[in-house]
Amino acid sequence: MNIIVCGAGRVGFTIAKILSEQGHSITVIDQSSDDIQKIDDALDVKAVVGKATYPSILEKANAAEADMIIAVTRNDEINMLICQIAFSIFNVQKKIARIRSQDYLNPKFTKVYNKENLPIDVIISPEIEIAKSLQRKLEAPGALDNVLFANNKIRLLEILINKNCPLIKIKLKDLTKKFPNLIANIMGVIRNDKFVILKKNDVMIENDKAYVVMNDSQMHDTLKSFGHNEKISNKILIIGGGNIGFNLAKNLEETFDAVRVKIIEKNKERAEFIASELNNTIIINGDGLDEEVLSEANLDEVETVLALTNDDEDNLMVSVLVEKFTKDKNDLNNKRTMALINKPNYSLLQSSLKIDDLIDPRMNTVSSILKHVHKGTIENAYTILNGEYEIIEAEIIETSELINKELKNSNLPDEIRIGAILRGNEVIIPGSKFIFKKEDTVVFLAKKNLLKVVEDMFRISSI
């Protein structure tokens, strides 16, 4: 596919890198000659310096031949205008825009986004996506990540293998014999910063991060099998009442009846606004780094602390203060800390600062965009290791070569692994004799260089 990426910041750079490595023809546009030079030096893509709102610049980027344009500049209005011009002048068929302002995202005004008004096909809101991601993490205590597929019937968990994991050093082929309640598929593990697809005689070891696919109803049993017995947090403290903190609190109010949420927000005007918009959340106007404010928030009672301010250093410091100001040190083991971090180098501090989870907003945004790039019956995708692998959801249509084949005879490459199938309302963890049928929804793992094979396998023809 010919794809134009507008904006060469961290998100634009990552999208261009992943898509070019997947075999797409990529052009990146940005006003900054320095950013474009970095792109030119690092990636095998075409790079254009200029304003992507100028028709002449889009023409230079060969917009007339583009299948898709992705607008991820720092400005909402510019992203909107790029999509408008790309459609009106160059008839680009698929247009994706990153939009941050909550006013533009108000459901009352969504009718503005159509071919007659603002022709944007997909709107990505990083703050809303991150809030949803955090909510999913809170729903699966003990998991590093938690993603739903196939009409919420199939779930993917990322699970840390710690020294207490009962599955450790047991061959995969023996797991179901020793743990009959484990009805799940281990897709692979991240080990020493590399993704490893485990074969039947392989084992998991301490500090692996396992990617496990299961029936949604089996989530808690699966976590228990992996030695994770953590309970869902009912007492949550959010530091920072920006769009992420606000949206997370709103989502929690709507979905968790028993949860008690408090937000510490430094800005008085913002604190008053979110207090007026939320129903059951307690808002404290103050500095989340102030011991008295943390005391007012009853830090000792809190089960999960989320540091979601716009300042990376503040978010890291919050996690340090949680440890310092928790009176009962035994309680620290039951307290979960999560911090939003924009600078990638800070991830090196995670273990020394005892932060349970670092949230990278860049990869949340990239994942949200990438799932809209695939063709046809590919409905959903989740990226692993900066796009090195993807977990993909796709439907088998009547022209697929998989129909009526047993899994063992499907000639799938080693780096494509089937995780689970939704057939009607039944979730199937397939064995070697499983036979694919038309309209099966398949959730599977694929390496980035095999995505063309995946599209051919599912006989996808439309964009």
C-alpha positions in Angstrom: 0.0 0.0 0.0 1.1 3.6 -0.6 0.7 5.4 2.7 1.5 9.1 3.6 2.4 9.8 7.2 2.1 13.5 8.2 4.1 14.3 11.3 7.6 13.0 12.0 7.4 13.0 15.8 7.8 9.9 17.9 4.4 8.5 16.8 4.9 9.4 13.1 8.5 7.9 13.2 7.3 4.7 14.8 4.4 4.2 12.4 6.6 4.9 9.4 9.2 2.4 10.7 6.7 -0.4 11.3 4.8 0.1 8.1 7.9 0.3 5.9 9.2 -2.9 7.6 5.9 -4.6 6.7 6.5 -3.8 3.0 4.4 -0.7 2.5 5.5 2.2 0.5 5.8 5.1 2.9 6.2 8.9 2.5 6.6 11.1 5.6 5.9 14.8 5.6 7.0 17.3 8.3 7.8 21.0 8.5 10.9 20.3 10.5 13.9 19.7 8.3 15.7 18.2 11.4 13.0 15.6 12.0 12.8 14.8 8.3 16.6 14.3 8.3 16.3 11.9 11.1 13.7 9.9 9.2 15.8 10.0 6.1 18.9 8.8 7.9 17.1 6.0 9.9 14.3 4.6 7.6 13.9 3.4 4.1 11.1 5.8 3.3 10.5 8.9 1.2 10.8 12.1 3.3 9.4 15.5 2.3 10.0 18.8 4.1 6.9 21.1 4.1 3.4 21.7 5.4 1.2 18.7 4.7 -1.8 21.2 4.4 -0.3 22.6 1.2 -1.7 20.8 -1.9 1.7 21.2 -3.6 3.4 19.4 -0.8 0.8 16.6 -0.9 1.3 16.5 -4.6 5.1 16.2 -4.1 4.4 13.2 -1.8 2.4 11.6 -4.6 -1.0 11.9 -2.8 -2.8 11.1 -6.0 -1.5 7.5 -5.8 -1.9 7.2 -2.0 -4.2 4.5 -0.6 -4.2 6.1 2.9 -3.1 9.2 4.8 -2.3 9.2 8.5 -2.2 12.7 10.1 -0.4 12.7 13.4 1.1 16.2 13.6 0.9 18.0 17.0 -2.1 20.1 16.0 -5.7 18.8 15.8 -6.9 21.3 13.3 -3.9 20.7 11.0 -4.7 16.9 11.1 -8.3 17.6 10.2 -7.3 19.9 7.3 -4.8 17.4 6.0 -7.6 14.8 5.7 -10.0 17.3 4.0 -7.4 18.4 1.4 -6.3 14.8 0.8 -9.8 13.8 0.0 -11.1 16.9 -1.8 -8.1 17.3 -4.1 -6.5 13.8 -4.3 -9.4 11.5 -3.4 -7.4 9.6 -0.9 -9.8 6.8 0.2 -8.7 6.2 3.8 -7.9 9.0 6.2 -6.8 8.6 9.8 -6.3 11.6 12.1 -5.0 11.9 15.7 -7.3 14.3 17.6 -6.6 15.2 21.2 -9.1 18.0 22.0 -12.1 16.5 23.9 -14.4 19.1 22.4 -13.8 17.7 18.9 -14.6 14.2 20.3 -17.9 15.1 22.0 -20.5 12.5 20.8 -22.9 15.4 20.1 -20.7 16.6 17.3 -19.7 13.4 15.5 -21.9 14.1 12.6 -19.3 16.6 11.4 -17.0 13.7 10.4 -18.4 12.5 7.1 -17.7 12.9 3.4 -19.9 16.0 3.1 -18.3 17.8 6.0 -14.9 16.6 7.4 -14.0 13.4 5.6 -12.1 11.6 8.4 -12.6 7.8 8.4 -10.8 7.0 11.7 -10.2 9.3 14.6 -7.6 8.3 17.1 -7.6 10.0 20.5 -4.5 9.0 22.5 -5.9 10.0 25.8 -9.1 8.0 25.3 -7.1 5.0 24.1 -4.8 5.1 27.0 -7.7 5.4 29.5 -9.3 2.3 27.9 -5.9 0.5 28.1 -5.5 1.4 31.8 -9.1 0.2 32.5 -8.3 -3.1 30.9 -5.2 -3.5 33.0 -7.2 -2.8 36.2 -9.7 -5.4 35.1 -7.0 -8.1 35.0 -4.9 -7.7 38.2 -1.7 -9.7 37.8 -1.5 -9.1 34.0 0.8 -6.6 32.4 -1.7 -6.1 29.6 -5.2 -7.2 28.7 -6.8 -7.0 25.3 -10.2 -8.3 24.0 -10.8 -9.7 20.6 -13.7 -11.4 18.7 -16.7 -9.5 20.1 -15.1 -9.6 23.6 -15.2 -13.4 23.6 -11.4 -14.0 23.3 -8.9 -12.4 25.6 -5.1 -11.8 25.3 -3.1 -11.4 28.5 0.5 -10.5 28.9 1.7 -12.2 32.1 5.0 -11.9 33.9 6.4 -15.2 34.9 7.7 -14.8 38.4 9.6 -17.2 40.6 6.3 -18.4 42.2 4.7 -19.4 38.8 3.7 -23.1 39.1 4.1 -23.5 35.3 7.8 -22.5 35.3 10.2 -25.0 33.6 7.3 -27.4 32.6 7.3 -28.4 28.9 4.4 -26.8 27.0 3.2 -30.3 25.9 2.8 -31.3 29.6 1.0 -28.2 30.8 -2.6 -29.4 30.2 -1.9 -32.8 31.8 -0.6 -31.2 35.0 -2.9 -28.2 34.9 -6.2 -29.4 33.4 -8.0 -26.1 34.3 -5.6 -24.2 32.0 -7.6 -23.9 28.8 -5.4 -21.4 27.0 -2.8 -21.0 24.3 0.7 -19.6 25.0 1.6 -17.7 21.9 5.2 -17.0 22.9 7.2 -15.0 25.4 9.4 -11.9 25.5 12.8 -13.1 26.8 15.8 -10.8 27.0 14.0 -8.2 24.9 13.3 -10.7 22.1 10.1 -12.5 21.2 10.4 -16.3 21.3 7.7 -18.6 19.9 7.7 -21.6 22.2 7.5 -25.1 20.8 5.9 -28.1 22.6 9.2 -29.2 24.2 10.1 -25.6 25.3 9.6 -24.2 28.8 8.9 -20.8 30.4 11.5 -19.4 32.7 11.5 -16.7 35.4 11.1 -13.1 34.0 9.6 -14.2 30.8 6.6 -12.1 29.7 4.1 -14.6 28.3 1.4 -13.8 25.7 -1.6 -16.0 26.4 -4.9 -16.3 24.5 -8.0 -17.7 26.1 -11.8 -17.7 26.4 -12.8 -14.5 28.1 -14.6 -16.4 30.8 -11.3 -18.2 31.7 -9.3 -15.0 32.5 -9.2 -15.4 36.3 -8.6 -19.2 36.1 -5.7 -18.5 33.7 -4.1 -15.9 35.9 -4.5 -18.2 38.9 -2.8 -21.0 36.9 0.2 -18.7 36.4 0.4 -18.0 40.1 -1.3 -14.6 40.0 -4.0 -14.3 42.7 -4.2 -10.5 42.9 -7.6 -9.0 43.5 -9.3 -6.2 41.5 -8.5 -2.9 43.1 -11.5 -1.1 44.6 -9.6 1.9 46.0 -7.8 3.8 43.3 -5.9 7.1 43.4 -5.2 9.0 40.2 -2.5 11.7 40.3 -3.4 14.2 37.5 -6.9 15.1 36.3 -6.0 15.7 32.7 -7.8 14.0 29.8 -6.4 10.6 30.6 -7.1 10.7 34.3 -10.6 12.2 33.7 -11.5 9.6 31.1 -10.3 6.7 33.2 -12.3 7.9 36.2 -15.4 8.3 34.0 -15.0 4.8 32.6 -14.5 3.3 36.0 -17.6 5.0 37.3 -19.6 3.5 34.5 -18.3 -0.1 34.7 -17.1 -0.7 38.3 -19.9 -0.5 40.9 -17.7 -1.1 43.9 -14.7 1.1 43.0 -13.8 4.2 44.9 -11.8 6.7 42.9 -9.9 9.8 44.0 -8.1 12.3 41.8 -5.5 14.7 42.9 -5.4 17.7 40.5 -3.0 20.6 40.9 -4.9 23.2 38.8 -7.9 24.6 40.7 -10.0 25.4 37.6 -9.4 21.9 36.1 -10.2 20.3 39.5 -13.5 22.2 39.6 -14.4 21.2 36.1 -13.8 17.5 36.5 -15.6 17.6 39.9 -18.6 18.9 38.0 -18.4 16.2 35.3 -17.9 13.2 37.5 -20.5 11.7 39.9 -18.8 9.4 42.4 -15.1 10.4 42.2 -13.6 12.5 45.0 -11.5 15.4 43.6 -8.6 16.8 45.7 -7.2 20.1 44.6 -3.5 19.9 45.4 0.0 18.7 44.5 0.4 14.9 44.2 4.0 15.3 45.4 2.9 16.9 48.7 2.9 14.6 51.7 -0.1 16.4 53.3 -2.1 16.0 50.1 -1.3 12.3 49.8 -2.2 11.9 53.5 -5.6 13.7 52.8 -6.1 11.1 50.0 -5.6 8.3 52.6 -2.7 6.8 50.7 -2.4 3.9 53.1 -5.9 2.6 52.1 -5.3 3.0 48.4 -4.7 -0.3 46.4 -3.6 1.2 43.1 -1.9 4.5 42.4 -1.8 5.8 38.8 0.5 8.8 38.1 -0.9 10.4 34.9 0.3 13.9 34.9 1.9 15.6 31.9 5.3 15.5 33.6 7.4 12.3 33.4 9.6 13.2 36.3 6.5 13.9 38.5 5.0 10.6 37.6 8.2 8.8 38.6 8.5 10.7 41.8 4.9 9.8 42.8 5.9 6.1 42.7 8.9 6.9 45.0 6.7 8.8 47.4 4.1 6.0 47.5 6.8 3.8 48.9 8.1 6.5 51.3 4.8 7.5 52.7 3.1 4.1 53.1 3.3 3.6 56.8 2.8 -0.1 56.8 5.7 -1.4 54.7 4.0 -4.9 54.4 1.2 -3.1 52.6 3.6 -2.1 49.8 3.4 -5.6 48.3 -0.3 -5.2 47.8 -0.1 -1.7 46.4 0.1 -1.4 42.6 1.8 1.7 41.0 1.4 2.7 37.4 3.2 5.7 35.7 2.7 7.4 32.4 6.1 8.0 30.7 6.8 9.7 27.4 10.6 9.5 27.4 11.6 5.9 26.5 14.9 6.0 28.5 13.0 6.3 31.7 11.9 2.7 31.3 15.3 1.8 32.6 14.3 3.1 36.0 11.2 0.9 36.4 12.7 -1.9 38.6 14.9 0.4 40.7 11.9 2.7 41.5 9.7 -0.4 42.1 7.0 0.8 39.6 4.7 -2.1 38.6 3.8 -0.7 35.2 5.0 2.0 32.9 2.6 3.2 30.3 4.0 4.4 26.9 1.4 6.6 25.2 3.3 6.4 21.9 2.7 2.6 21.5 -0.9 2.9 22.5 -1.5 5.4 19.7 0.6 3.4 17.2 -1.3 0.2 18.0 -4.6 2.0 17.6 -3.6 3.2 14.2 -2.0 0.0 12.9 -5.1 -2.0 13.3 -6.8 0.2 10.7 -4.0 -0.3 8.1 -4.7 -4.0 7.5 -7.0 -4.9 4.7 -10.4 -6.5 4.4 -11.5 -9.0 7.0 -8.7 -8.2 9.5 -10.8 -6.6 12.3 -8.3 -6.0 15.1 -4.5 -6.0 15.7 -2.3 -5.7 18.8 1.4 -4.9 18.3 4.3 -6.6 20.3 7.8 -5.2 20.5 7.4 -2.1 18.4 5.5 -4.0 15.7 7.9 -6.9 15.4 4.9 -9.2 15.9 1.2 -8.7 15.9 -1.8 -10.5 17.4 -4.4 -10.3 14.7 -8.2 -11.0 14.5 -9.5 -12.0 11.1 -12.5 -13.7 9.6 -12.3 -16.7 7.2 -14.2 -16.0 4.1 -15.2 -18.5 1.4 -12.2 -17.9 -0.8 -9.7 -18.6 2.0 -7.3 -21.5 1.4 -7.7 -22.5 5.1 -11.4 -23.6 4.7 -11.9 -27.4 5.4 -8.2 -27.9 6.3 -6.9 -29.4 9.5 -4.6 -27.1 11.4 -1.7 -29.6 11.1 -2.2 -29.6 7.3 -2.6 -25.8 6.8 1.0 -25.2 5.8 1.3 -22.2 8.1 4.8 -20.7 8.5 6.4 -21.3 11.9 6.0 -17.7 12.8 2.3 -17.7 12.4 0.5 -19.3 15.3 -3.2 -19.8 15.8 -4.4 -18.8 19.2 -8.2 -19.3 19.4 -11.2 -19.4 17.2 -14.7 -18.0 17.7 -17.3 -20.1 15.9 -20.8 -18.7 16.5 -20.7 -18.1 20.2 -18.2 -20.9 21.0 -14.5 -20.2 21.7 -12.2 -23.0 20.6 -8.6 -23.5 21.6 -7.6 -25.5 18.6 -5.7 -28.8 18.5 -3.8 -30.2 15.5 -6.9 -31.8 14.1 -9.0 -28.7 14.3 -10.7 -28.0 10.9 -11.3 -24.4 9.7 -14.7 -23.3 8.5 -16.2 -20.3 6.7 -17.0 -17.4 9.0 -14.7 -18.6 11.8 -13.1 -15.6 13.5 -9.4 -16.5 14.1 -7.1 -14.8 16.6 -3.4 -15.5 15.7 0.1 -14.4 16.1 2.2 -13.3 13.0 5.6 -11.8 12.5 5.7 -8.5 10.6 7.4 -9.9 7.5 4.5 -12.4 7.1 1.6 -10.0 7.0 1.4 -10.3 3.2 1.2 -14.1 3.6 -1.6 -13.5 6.2 -3.5 -11.2 3.8 -3.2 -13.8 1.0 -4.2 -16.6 3.3 -7.4 -14.8 4.2 -7.9 -13.8 0.5 -8.3 -10.2 1.3 -8.9 -8.0 -1.7 -10.4 -4.7 -0.5 -8.7 -1.9 1.4 
